[in-house]
């Protein structure tokens, strides 16, 4: 299970898999709990890459259905 830490790292990952979003959009998703993540007690945000890749696939399904 591979994890990445922080918003900047996730934005780079999303760019690398051809699903770029803006930092503002990512913060909105985090605030609305629309993207899988975990927050440590220190406030650091962690993302499980398997969950993120699943989330991307779901977003693409939704986008292609509209």
N, C-alpha and C positions, 0 to 999 in steps of 0.2 A: 504494500500500500504506500504509494508515493504521495508526499505532501509538499506543499509550497507555503511560504510564509509571506504575508503582506500583500497589499493592494498592487504595488508596482510589479511584483513577481507574477501575480495573476494576470495583469494586463499584458505582460510580455508573453505569457503562455497563450492567452486568447489570440493575440496577434499571430503567434507561431502556428496556430491551428486554423488560421483564416476565419476567425470569429472576433474581429476587433470591436471593442466598445470603448466609450469614453470613460475617463475616471469619474466624472460626475454621474454618468449612468450607472456605473458599478456601485458607487456610494448609495444611490437611490435603491438599487436592488438589495444591498446589504441592509439598509434601513427598513425596507419592506419585507425582509427575509425571503426574497425571491431567488436567491442563489445560495447553494449549500456552502456553509462555512461554520467554523467554530472559533470562539474567542477565548483566549486564555485569561486568567485572572489579572494579568498585567495589561490586558487590552490588545495584545497581538492577535491578529486574525490569521487563521490557518485554513487552507483549502486542500481537500483530498482530491487528487487529480482524477481518480476514477469517478467520483461524484461530479466533478466539474465536466468531464467528458460526457457523462450521462446527461447532465443539464444542457450542454451544448446541443446534443442530439435531439433532445426534447424541444428546444427552442427552434431548431431547424425544421422539425416536423410541424410545429405550430405555424411558422412563417410560410412554409410551402402549402399549408392548407388554406391560407387566406388569399 
